[in-house]
């Protein structure tokens, strides 16, 4: 209905819907950079961005912003992926869209096969970072999830100029780095004493 009624102004309406959701996310962001919304608000957020991308499937911002918030804060990874799937086919020159899909399948859904497939698709597209092929290979061999996830987030953060998104990604990376430090300490303890520690403070 929106597509028909907007006529030649479909791109303008797409921009309006996107900006409306950007304002909503800003209003619902707490001091830690997390977007806190009710389930109906998240559904509305997704459906509006979905409509925005239907009106203008070449407009990249609904895919990027929708993915950033639907996955981390909205617990709606499958909806985020559905949004990105449209971008993969329509923006067939853009390596970032399959990159995000690869990360989502790897980190949130723990599907290494699909993650590797999308990462290889990203690596084949113009302008892609040379490191993507290596990341895809790591997925194929089920590499360490935490360390690989940090590499992903660093790549994502480097590709955006949005300071709020950069802050969110940095917060996620700090949490993952703490987990990685604990994992390495645990591994070192096991190698030294050939057993698991009883508690975190055990040397």
Helices and strands as residue ranges (DSSP letters): H 2-6, G 7-9, H 10-27, H 39-55, H 61-72, H 77-90, H 95-103, I 104-108, H 112-124, H 131-140, H 145-158, H 163-193
